[in-house]
């Protein structure tokens, strides 16, 4: 059974604010990078899901409208890009409500999907799923089904699942793509893996994954921005520049080859393609 085409998901944010210092303002560069990605999606005829940060939407509501006008799904990436573990449930609810309300005000349509900053729904923050259901989200795409140093939940189902919540209600979870190799699940769905793996290796993993599960790919507009670290006023150590910048030079080329090979679809299209199984939260044993 094939689960293609891949879900193309893009987290719309500004690298210095989202990764380096949460107190920095969103810069013009983030809008330019997002418009560059919109042009690329037009050229490759791919519809995607774009998880937009509230702070970005506040500064660039026109770009959010352009995303929708191009036929992409607009979803929510929270407001301030603060990891969930650093917030109380009340603070988290306020953060997601603020960004969801703002996006709905700009677009006039309901926002149903959410992705956490830095994939920060982990074992200790699973309460976030209850909060997201309370805020009115229908699906979440934040969990990496693997044990990793900074994120991920080992043993989480690799297929999308309707999670029955402990406090009643449910939410659909669409996990990020992982690839089984050497007895481990590797998060090959995007980011550094996609920038550093040779194109043929990424495509091999995607093809293998899609025989058993959907491939949820993710990236950020700044990953297409080759000269960012040379040009931004923020001073970033060379090691961080290397880790965050390596592979950007050929990222656009890789992306084009990837969607030329497989095409792509937005999250809602994949999630509505079949009735996914139910899953009770407490059935996950650790
Ligand atoms: Zn992010």
py3Dmol code that shows the C-alpha trace and the ligand (Angstrom):
import py3Dmol

protein = """\
ATOM      1  CA  UNK A   1       0.000   0.000   0.000  1.00  0.00           C
ATOM      2  CA  UNK A   2       1.321   3.416  -0.889  1.00  0.00           C
ATOM      3  CA  UNK A   3       0.783   6.453   1.296  1.00  0.00           C
ATOM      4  CA  UNK A   4       2.087   9.069  -1.132  1.00  0.00           C
ATOM      5  CA  UNK A   5       2.397  11.788  -2.182  1.00  0.00           C
ATOM      6  CA  UNK A   6       4.405  13.265   0.720  1.00  0.00           C
ATOM      7  CA  UNK A   7       2.881  15.944   2.903  1.00  0.00           C
ATOM      8  CA  UNK A   8       4.871  19.149   2.341  1.00  0.00           C
ATOM      9  CA  UNK A   9       4.822  21.197   5.541  1.00  0.00           C
ATOM     10  CA  UNK A  10       6.671  24.474   6.012  1.00  0.00           C
ATOM     11  CA  UNK A  11       7.105  26.260   9.350  1.00  0.00           C
ATOM     12  CA  UNK A  12       6.957  29.995   8.627  1.00  0.00           C
ATOM     13  CA  UNK A  13       9.216  31.874  11.057  1.00  0.00           C
ATOM     14  CA  UNK A  14      12.436  33.924  11.222  1.00  0.00           C
ATOM     15  CA  UNK A  15      15.630  32.031  12.139  1.00  0.00           C
ATOM     16  CA  UNK A  16      17.126  34.588  14.594  1.00  0.00           C
ATOM     17  CA  UNK A  17      13.836  34.911  16.535  1.00  0.00           C
ATOM     18  CA  UNK A  18      12.754  31.277  16.490  1.00  0.00           C
ATOM     19  CA  UNK A  19      16.114  29.637  17.136  1.00  0.00           C
ATOM     20  CA  UNK A  20      18.566  32.146  18.566  1.00  0.00           C
ATOM     21  CA  UNK A  21      16.732  34.712  20.738  1.00  0.00           C
ATOM     22  CA  UNK A  22      12.942  34.622  21.235  1.00  0.00           C
ATOM     23  CA  UNK A  23      12.926  38.333  22.145  1.00  0.00           C
ATOM     24  CA  UNK A  24      14.189  39.487  18.721  1.00  0.00           C
ATOM     25  CA  UNK A  25      11.725  41.090  16.286  1.00  0.00           C
ATOM     26  CA  UNK A  26      10.645  39.255  13.111  1.00  0.00           C
ATOM     27  CA  UNK A  27      12.667  40.705  10.241  1.00  0.00           C
ATOM     28  CA  UNK A  28      11.844  41.568   6.628  1.00  0.00           C
ATOM     29  CA  UNK A  29      14.067  38.648   5.627  1.00  0.00           C
ATOM     30  CA  UNK A  30      11.446  36.183   6.887  1.00  0.00           C
ATOM     31  CA  UNK A  31       8.840  37.672   4.549  1.00  0.00           C
ATOM     32  CA  UNK A  32      11.274  37.642   1.607  1.00  0.00           C
ATOM     33  CA  UNK A  33      12.168  33.998   2.266  1.00  0.00           C
ATOM     34  CA  UNK A  34       8.507  33.017   2.548  1.00  0.00           C
ATOM     35  CA  UNK A  35       7.685  34.748  -0.740  1.00  0.00           C
ATOM     36  CA  UNK A  36      10.609  32.930  -2.357  1.00  0.00           C
ATOM     37  CA  UNK A  37       9.137  29.608  -1.154  1.00  0.00           C
ATOM     38  CA  UNK A  38       5.689  30.581  -2.477  1.00  0.00           C
ATOM     39  CA  UNK A  39       7.259  31.233  -5.885  1.00  0.00           C
ATOM     40  CA  UNK A  40       9.027  27.862  -5.750  1.00  0.00           C
ATOM     41  CA  UNK A  41       5.758  26.096  -4.883  1.00  0.00           C
ATOM     42  CA  UNK A  42       4.059  27.868  -7.801  1.00  0.00           C
ATOM     43  CA  UNK A  43       6.791  26.728 -10.171  1.00  0.00           C
ATOM     44  CA  UNK A  44       6.699  23.140  -8.934  1.00  0.00           C
ATOM     45  CA  UNK A  45       2.876  23.115  -8.759  1.00  0.00           C
ATOM     46  CA  UNK A  46       2.833  21.811  -5.188  1.00  0.00           C
ATOM     47  CA  UNK A  47       0.245  22.673  -2.546  1.00  0.00           C
ATOM     48  CA  UNK A  48       1.589  22.644   1.005  1.00  0.00           C
ATOM     49  CA  UNK A  49       0.609  23.250   4.614  1.00  0.00           C
ATOM     50  CA  UNK A  50       2.303  26.288   6.123  1.00  0.00           C
ATOM     51  CA  UNK A  51       2.455  26.443   9.931  1.00  0.00           C
ATOM     52  CA  UNK A  52       2.671  30.193  10.495  1.00  0.00           C
ATOM     53  CA  UNK A  53       4.097  31.712  13.675  1.00  0.00           C
ATOM     54  CA  UNK A  54       1.774  34.287  15.292  1.00  0.00           C
ATOM     55  CA  UNK A  55       4.579  36.854  15.576  1.00  0.00           C
ATOM     56  CA  UNK A  56       5.193  36.510  11.835  1.00  0.00           C
ATOM     57  CA  UNK A  57       1.472  36.927  11.059  1.00  0.00           C
ATOM     58  CA  UNK A  58       1.341  40.028  13.269  1.00  0.00           C
ATOM     59  CA  UNK A  59       4.164  41.677  11.305  1.00  0.00           C
ATOM     60  CA  UNK A  60       3.250  40.360   7.822  1.00  0.00           C
ATOM     61  CA  UNK A  61      -0.530  39.734   7.551  1.00  0.00           C
ATOM     62  CA  UNK A  62      -0.319  40.350   3.788  1.00  0.00           C
ATOM     63  CA  UNK A  63       2.073  37.405   3.346  1.00  0.00           C
ATOM     64  CA  UNK A  64      -0.364  35.166   5.266  1.00  0.00           C
ATOM     65  CA  UNK A  65      -3.090  36.219   2.805  1.00  0.00           C
ATOM     66  CA  UNK A  66      -0.776  35.432  -0.112  1.00  0.00           C
ATOM     67  CA  UNK A  67      -0.178  31.924   1.270  1.00  0.00           C
ATOM     68  CA  UNK A  68      -3.925  31.316   1.342  1.00  0.00           C
ATOM     69  CA  UNK A  69      -4.495  32.952  -2.053  1.00  0.00           C
ATOM     70  CA  UNK A  70      -1.988  30.509  -3.571  1.00  0.00           C
ATOM     71  CA  UNK A  71      -4.153  27.597  -2.375  1.00  0.00           C
ATOM     72  CA  UNK A  72      -1.985  26.417   0.515  1.00  0.00           C
ATOM     73  CA  UNK A  73      -3.349  25.367   3.888  1.00  0.00           C
ATOM     74  CA  UNK A  74      -2.526  27.881   6.627  1.00  0.00           C
ATOM     75  CA  UNK A  75      -2.024  26.256  10.024  1.00  0.00           C
ATOM     76  CA  UNK A  76      -0.709  27.504  13.358  1.00  0.00           C
ATOM     77  CA  UNK A  77       2.855  27.394  14.787  1.00  0.00           C
ATOM     78  CA  UNK A  78       1.949  29.152  18.076  1.00  0.00           C
ATOM     79  CA  UNK A  79       2.710  32.787  18.822  1.00  0.00           C
ATOM     80  CA  UNK A  80       6.154  33.269  20.356  1.00  0.00           C
ATOM     81  CA  UNK A  81       8.045  30.048  19.463  1.00  0.00           C
ATOM     82  CA  UNK A  82       8.654  29.134  23.076  1.00  0.00           C
ATOM     83  CA  UNK A  83       9.135  25.400  23.748  1.00  0.00           C
ATOM     84  CA  UNK A  84       6.061  23.901  25.409  1.00  0.00           C
ATOM     85  CA  UNK A  85       8.068  22.516  28.357  1.00  0.00           C
ATOM     86  CA  UNK A  86       8.944  26.104  29.321  1.00  0.00           C
ATOM     87  CA  UNK A  87       5.264  27.072  29.615  1.00  0.00           C
ATOM     88  CA  UNK A  88       2.469  26.159  32.017  1.00  0.00           C
ATOM     89  CA  UNK A  89      -0.696  24.682  30.449  1.00  0.00           C
ATOM     90  CA  UNK A  90      -2.393  28.065  30.981  1.00  0.00           C
ATOM     91  CA  UNK A  91       0.435  29.966  29.278  1.00  0.00           C
ATOM     92  CA  UNK A  92       0.461  27.466  26.418  1.00  0.00           C
ATOM     93  CA  UNK A  93      -3.304  27.812  25.934  1.00  0.00           C
ATOM     94  CA  UNK A  94      -2.947  31.605  25.819  1.00  0.00           C
ATOM     95  CA  UNK A  95      -0.093  31.336  23.275  1.00  0.00           C
ATOM     96  CA  UNK A  96      -1.952  29.030  20.876  1.00  0.00           C
ATOM     97  CA  UNK A  97      -5.271  30.901  21.221  1.00  0.00           C
ATOM     98  CA  UNK A  98      -3.571  34.212  20.478  1.00  0.00           C
ATOM     99  CA  UNK A  99      -1.993  32.904  17.256  1.00  0.00           C
ATOM    100  CA  UNK A 100      -5.072  30.913  16.141  1.00  0.00           C
ATOM    101  CA  UNK A 101      -7.361  33.931  16.666  1.00  0.00           C
ATOM    102  CA  UNK A 102      -4.968  36.223  14.804  1.00  0.00           C
ATOM    103  CA  UNK A 103      -4.689  33.906  11.771  1.00  0.00           C
ATOM    104  CA  UNK A 104      -8.484  33.460  11.691  1.00  0.00           C
ATOM    105  CA  UNK A 105      -8.959  37.244  11.861  1.00  0.00           C
ATOM    106  CA  UNK A 106      -6.559  37.787   8.952  1.00  0.00           C
ATOM    107  CA  UNK A 107      -7.999  35.016   6.772  1.00  0.00           C
ATOM    108  CA  UNK A 108     -11.625  34.745   7.843  1.00  0.00           C
ATOM    109  CA  UNK A 109     -11.445  30.946   7.890  1.00  0.00           C
ATOM    110  CA  UNK A 110     -11.006  28.431  10.734  1.00  0.00           C
ATOM    111  CA  UNK A 111      -7.450  27.276  11.502  1.00  0.00           C
ATOM    112  CA  UNK A 112      -7.510  23.575  12.337  1.00  0.00           C
ATOM    113  CA  UNK A 113      -3.867  22.413  12.457  1.00  0.00           C
ATOM    114  CA  UNK A 114      -0.992  23.040  14.858  1.00  0.00           C
ATOM    115  CA  UNK A 115       2.745  22.331  15.028  1.00  0.00           C
ATOM    116  CA  UNK A 116       4.766  22.938  18.195  1.00  0.00           C
ATOM    117  CA  UNK A 117       8.008  24.941  18.202  1.00  0.00           C
ATOM    118  CA  UNK A 118      10.995  22.576  18.061  1.00  0.00           C
ATOM    119  CA  UNK A 119       8.702  19.496  18.073  1.00  0.00           C
ATOM    120  CA  UNK A 120       8.312  20.078  21.807  1.00  0.00           C
ATOM    121  CA  UNK A 121       5.402  17.686  22.369  1.00  0.00           C
ATOM    122  CA  UNK A 122       7.331  14.953  24.182  1.00  0.00           C
ATOM    123  CA  UNK A 123       6.443  12.445  26.893  1.00  0.00           C
ATOM    124  CA  UNK A 124       6.388  15.113  29.620  1.00  0.00           C
ATOM    125  CA  UNK A 125       4.287  17.570  27.628  1.00  0.00           C
ATOM    126  CA  UNK A 126       1.596  15.252  26.250  1.00  0.00           C
ATOM    127  CA  UNK A 127      -0.891  17.405  28.204  1.00  0.00           C
ATOM    128  CA  UNK A 128      -0.460  19.838  25.315  1.00  0.00           C
ATOM    129  CA  UNK A 129      -2.755  17.629  23.198  1.00  0.00           C
ATOM    130  CA  UNK A 130      -5.604  18.264  25.674  1.00  0.00           C
ATOM    131  CA  UNK A 131      -4.910  21.995  25.487  1.00  0.00           C
ATOM    132  CA  UNK A 132      -4.897  21.942  21.677  1.00  0.00           C
ATOM    133  CA  UNK A 133      -8.262  20.129  21.593  1.00  0.00           C
ATOM    134  CA  UNK A 134      -9.620  22.674  24.082  1.00  0.00           C
ATOM    135  CA  UNK A 135      -8.428  25.511  21.825  1.00  0.00           C
ATOM    136  CA  UNK A 136     -10.382  23.950  18.932  1.00  0.00           C
ATOM    137  CA  UNK A 137      -7.623  22.379  16.858  1.00  0.00           C
ATOM    138  CA  UNK A 138      -8.566  19.256  14.873  1.00  0.00           C
ATOM    139  CA  UNK A 139      -5.044  17.997  14.296  1.00  0.00           C
ATOM    140  CA  UNK A 140      -1.497  18.296  15.579  1.00  0.00           C
ATOM    141  CA  UNK A 141       1.737  17.489  13.740  1.00  0.00           C
ATOM    142  CA  UNK A 142       4.460  17.852  16.359  1.00  0.00           C
ATOM    143  CA  UNK A 143       5.452  14.368  17.482  1.00  0.00           C
ATOM    144  CA  UNK A 144       8.549  12.601  16.192  1.00  0.00           C
ATOM    145  CA  UNK A 145       8.085   8.860  16.858  1.00  0.00           C
ATOM    146  CA  UNK A 146      11.678   8.246  17.949  1.00  0.00           C
ATOM    147  CA  UNK A 147      13.893   8.626  21.002  1.00  0.00           C
ATOM    148  CA  UNK A 148      16.192  11.572  20.283  1.00  0.00           C
ATOM    149  CA  UNK A 149      18.361  13.758  22.520  1.00  0.00           C
ATOM    150  CA  UNK A 150      16.120  16.854  22.428  1.00  0.00           C
ATOM    151  CA  UNK A 151      12.721  15.621  21.284  1.00  0.00           C
ATOM    152  CA  UNK A 152      10.707  12.617  20.139  1.00  0.00           C
ATOM    153  CA  UNK A 153       8.614   9.900  21.806  1.00  0.00           C
ATOM    154  CA  UNK A 154       9.867   6.333  21.377  1.00  0.00           C
ATOM    155  CA  UNK A 155       7.075   3.907  20.552  1.00  0.00           C
ATOM    156  CA  UNK A 156       4.625   6.548  19.283  1.00  0.00           C
ATOM    157  CA  UNK A 157       2.642   5.192  16.257  1.00  0.00           C
ATOM    158  CA  UNK A 158       4.156   6.135  12.896  1.00  0.00           C
ATOM    159  CA  UNK A 159       0.716   6.282  11.256  1.00  0.00           C
ATOM    160  CA  UNK A 160      -1.617   9.243  11.809  1.00  0.00           C
ATOM    161  CA  UNK A 161      -3.819   8.396  14.774  1.00  0.00           C
ATOM    162  CA  UNK A 162      -6.943   9.770  16.394  1.00  0.00           C
ATOM    163  CA  UNK A 163      -5.762  10.195  19.987  1.00  0.00           C
ATOM    164  CA  UNK A 164      -8.500   9.748  22.578  1.00  0.00           C
ATOM    165  CA  UNK A 165      -7.611  12.211  25.295  1.00  0.00           C
ATOM    166  CA  UNK A 166      -7.618  11.429  28.984  1.00  0.00           C
ATOM    167  CA  UNK A 167      -9.882  14.404  29.670  1.00  0.00           C
ATOM    168  CA  UNK A 168     -12.360  13.346  26.953  1.00  0.00           C
ATOM    169  CA  UNK A 169     -12.492  14.373  23.299  1.00  0.00           C
ATOM    170  CA  UNK A 170      -9.878  13.549  20.706  1.00  0.00           C
ATOM    171  CA  UNK A 171      -7.337  15.046  18.319  1.00  0.00           C
ATOM    172  CA  UNK A 172      -5.671  13.673  15.191  1.00  0.00           C
ATOM    173  CA  UNK A 173      -1.885  13.355  15.429  1.00  0.00           C
ATOM    174  CA  UNK A 174       0.150  13.343  12.205  1.00  0.00           C
ATOM    175  CA  UNK A 175       3.707  12.409  13.234  1.00  0.00           C
ATOM    176  CA  UNK A 176       6.837  13.471  11.363  1.00  0.00           C
ATOM    177  CA  UNK A 177       8.480  10.927   9.051  1.00  0.00           C
ATOM    178  CA  UNK A 178      11.038   8.556  10.538  1.00  0.00           C
ATOM    179  CA  UNK A 179      13.144   5.870   8.870  1.00  0.00           C
ATOM    180  CA  UNK A 180      14.084   2.611  10.532  1.00  0.00           C
ATOM    181  CA  UNK A 181      17.786   1.883  10.261  1.00  0.00           C
ATOM    182  CA  UNK A 182      20.266   0.167  12.590  1.00  0.00           C
ATOM    183  CA  UNK A 183      17.430  -0.623  15.009  1.00  0.00           C
ATOM    184  CA  UNK A 184      16.512   3.042  15.432  1.00  0.00           C
ATOM    185  CA  UNK A 185      13.929   5.442  14.016  1.00  0.00           C
ATOM    186  CA  UNK A 186      15.787   8.317  12.361  1.00  0.00           C
ATOM    187  CA  UNK A 187      13.945  11.614  11.771  1.00  0.00           C
ATOM    188  CA  UNK A 188      14.591  11.964   8.053  1.00  0.00           C
ATOM    189  CA  UNK A 189      11.507  14.119   7.355  1.00  0.00           C
ATOM    190  CA  UNK A 190      13.367  17.409   7.034  1.00  0.00           C
ATOM    191  CA  UNK A 191      15.763  19.886   8.617  1.00  0.00           C
ATOM    192  CA  UNK A 192      19.414  18.858   8.876  1.00  0.00           C
ATOM    193  CA  UNK A 193      18.732  15.359   7.543  1.00  0.00           C
ATOM    194  CA  UNK A 194      17.226  16.710   4.375  1.00  0.00           C
ATOM    195  CA  UNK A 195      19.969  19.303   3.948  1.00  0.00           C
ATOM    196  CA  UNK A 196      22.838  16.888   4.521  1.00  0.00           C
ATOM    197  CA  UNK A 197      21.710  13.534   3.104  1.00  0.00           C
ATOM    198  CA  UNK A 198      22.442  13.131  -0.618  1.00  0.00           C
ATOM    199  CA  UNK A 199      19.257  13.613  -2.664  1.00  0.00           C
ATOM    200  CA  UNK A 200      19.118   9.973  -3.751  1.00  0.00           C
ATOM    201  CA  UNK A 201      19.283   8.850  -0.078  1.00  0.00           C
ATOM    202  CA  UNK A 202      16.394  11.154   0.926  1.00  0.00           C
ATOM    203  CA  UNK A 203      14.325   9.854  -1.964  1.00  0.00           C
ATOM    204  CA  UNK A 204      15.169   6.236  -1.075  1.00  0.00           C
ATOM    205  CA  UNK A 205      14.039   6.808   2.534  1.00  0.00           C
ATOM    206  CA  UNK A 206      10.851   8.551   1.397  1.00  0.00           C
ATOM    207  CA  UNK A 207       9.990   5.737  -1.009  1.00  0.00           C
ATOM    208  CA  UNK A 208      10.540   3.115   1.696  1.00  0.00           C
ATOM    209  CA  UNK A 209       8.577   5.046   4.338  1.00  0.00           C
ATOM    210  CA  UNK A 210       5.600   5.580   2.045  1.00  0.00           C
ATOM    211  CA  UNK A 211       5.025   1.847   1.662  1.00  0.00           C
ATOM    212  CA  UNK A 212       4.054   1.767   5.378  1.00  0.00           C
ATOM    213  CA  UNK A 213       3.086   5.304   6.397  1.00  0.00           C
ATOM    214  CA  UNK A 214       2.614   8.836   5.061  1.00  0.00           C
ATOM    215  CA  UNK A 215       5.799  10.869   4.661  1.00  0.00           C
ATOM    216  CA  UNK A 216       5.399  14.147   6.535  1.00  0.00           C
ATOM    217  CA  UNK A 217       8.217  16.355   5.241  1.00  0.00           C
ATOM    218  CA  UNK A 218       9.040  19.665   6.929  1.00  0.00           C
ATOM    219  CA  UNK A 219      11.297  22.630   6.260  1.00  0.00           C
ATOM    220  CA  UNK A 220      11.563  26.378   6.892  1.00  0.00           C
ATOM    221  CA  UNK A 221      11.757  29.284   4.429  1.00  0.00           C
ATOM    222  CA  UNK A 222      15.175  30.256   5.885  1.00  0.00           C
ATOM    223  CA  UNK A 223      16.668  26.923   4.800  1.00  0.00           C
ATOM    224  CA  UNK A 224      16.486  28.226   1.215  1.00  0.00           C
ATOM    225  CA  UNK A 225      18.417  31.373   2.280  1.00  0.00           C
ATOM    226  CA  UNK A 226      22.071  30.638   1.456  1.00  0.00           C
ATOM    227  CA  UNK A 227      23.640  33.895   2.696  1.00  0.00           C
ATOM    228  CA  UNK A 228      21.652  34.468   5.900  1.00  0.00           C
ATOM    229  CA  UNK A 229      24.500  33.981   8.373  1.00  0.00           C
ATOM    230  CA  UNK A 230      26.825  36.195   6.340  1.00  0.00           C
ATOM    231  CA  UNK A 231      24.317  39.037   6.205  1.00  0.00           C
ATOM    232  CA  UNK A 232      22.281  39.175   9.441  1.00  0.00           C
ATOM    233  CA  UNK A 233      23.424  41.556  12.216  1.00  0.00           C
ATOM    234  CA  UNK A 234      23.121  38.817  14.890  1.00  0.00           C
ATOM    235  CA  UNK A 235      26.508  37.320  15.835  1.00  0.00           C
ATOM    236  CA  UNK A 236      26.194  33.522  15.772  1.00  0.00           C
ATOM    237  CA  UNK A 237      29.061  31.135  16.700  1.00  0.00           C
ATOM    238  CA  UNK A 238      30.611  29.245  13.795  1.00  0.00           C
ATOM    239  CA  UNK A 239      29.521  25.852  15.132  1.00  0.00           C
ATOM    240  CA  UNK A 240      25.868  26.977  15.155  1.00  0.00           C
ATOM    241  CA  UNK A 241      26.301  28.509  11.705  1.00  0.00           C
ATOM    242  CA  UNK A 242      27.628  25.191  10.470  1.00  0.00           C
ATOM    243  CA  UNK A 243      24.891  23.071  12.046  1.00  0.00           C
ATOM    244  CA  UNK A 244      22.076  25.418  11.014  1.00  0.00           C
ATOM    245  CA  UNK A 245      23.478  26.501   7.670  1.00  0.00           C
ATOM    246  CA  UNK A 246      25.131  23.413   6.167  1.00  0.00           C
ATOM    247  CA  UNK A 247      23.454  22.250   2.988  1.00  0.00           C
ATOM    248  CA  UNK A 248      21.444  25.438   2.395  1.00  0.00           C
ATOM    249  CA  UNK A 249      23.401  26.023  -0.820  1.00  0.00           C
ATOM    250  CA  UNK A 250      21.762  23.050  -2.522  1.00  0.00           C
ATOM    251  CA  UNK A 251      18.495  22.938  -0.546  1.00  0.00           C
ATOM    252  CA  UNK A 252      16.340  24.461  -3.289  1.00  0.00           C
ATOM    253  CA  UNK A 253      17.752  22.066  -5.862  1.00  0.00           C
ATOM    254  CA  UNK A 254      17.100  19.127  -3.490  1.00  0.00           C
ATOM    255  CA  UNK A 255      13.556  20.300  -2.848  1.00  0.00           C
ATOM    256  CA  UNK A 256      12.834  20.612  -6.563  1.00  0.00           C
ATOM    257  CA  UNK A 257      14.182  17.103  -7.223  1.00  0.00           C
ATOM    258  CA  UNK A 258      12.163  15.698  -4.304  1.00  0.00           C
ATOM    259  CA  UNK A 259       8.800  17.117  -5.437  1.00  0.00           C
ATOM    260  CA  UNK A 260       9.573  16.367  -9.094  1.00  0.00           C
ATOM    261  CA  UNK A 261       9.948  12.736  -8.050  1.00  0.00           C
ATOM    262  CA  UNK A 262       6.995  12.431  -5.636  1.00  0.00           C
ATOM    263  CA  UNK A 263       4.776  15.529  -5.929  1.00  0.00           C
ATOM    264  CA  UNK A 264       3.327  16.768  -2.651  1.00  0.00           C
ATOM    265  CA  UNK A 265       0.084  17.481  -0.832  1.00  0.00           C
ATOM    266  CA  UNK A 266      -1.118  19.567   2.114  1.00  0.00           C
ATOM    267  CA  UNK A 267      -1.739  17.948   5.487  1.00  0.00           C
ATOM    268  CA  UNK A 268      -5.538  18.155   5.411  1.00  0.00           C
ATOM    269  CA  UNK A 269      -5.616  16.231   2.104  1.00  0.00           C
ATOM    270  CA  UNK A 270      -3.587  13.353   3.563  1.00  0.00           C
ATOM    271  CA  UNK A 271      -5.526  13.316   6.841  1.00  0.00           C
ATOM    272  CA  UNK A 272      -8.900  13.199   5.102  1.00  0.00           C
ATOM    273  CA  UNK A 273      -7.800  10.395   2.750  1.00  0.00           C
ATOM    274  CA  UNK A 274      -8.839   7.622   5.146  1.00  0.00           C
ATOM    275  CA  UNK A 275     -10.302   6.950   8.614  1.00  0.00           C
ATOM    276  CA  UNK A 276      -7.244   6.656  10.854  1.00  0.00           C
ATOM    277  CA  UNK A 277      -7.217   4.303  13.837  1.00  0.00           C
ATOM    278  CA  UNK A 278      -7.929   5.388  17.375  1.00  0.00           C
ATOM    279  CA  UNK A 279      -5.339   5.365  20.098  1.00  0.00           C
ATOM    280  CA  UNK A 280      -5.774   5.838  23.839  1.00  0.00           C
ATOM    281  CA  UNK A 281      -3.026   7.971  25.349  1.00  0.00           C
ATOM    282  CA  UNK A 282      -2.494   5.768  28.396  1.00  0.00           C
ATOM    283  CA  UNK A 283      -1.817   2.730  26.173  1.00  0.00           C
ATOM    284  CA  UNK A 284       1.700   4.013  25.535  1.00  0.00           C
ATOM    285  CA  UNK A 285       3.947   2.207  28.005  1.00  0.00           C
ATOM    286  CA  UNK A 286       7.274   3.530  29.215  1.00  0.00           C
TER     287      UNK A 286
END
"""
ligand_1 = """\
1
ZN
Zn 9.549 26.570 14.383
"""
view = py3Dmol.view(width=600, height=400)
view.addModel(protein, "pdb")
view.setStyle({"model": 0}, {"cartoon": {"style": "trace"}})
view.addModel(ligand_1, "xyz")
view.setStyle({"model": 1}, {"stick": {}})
view.zoomTo()
view.show()
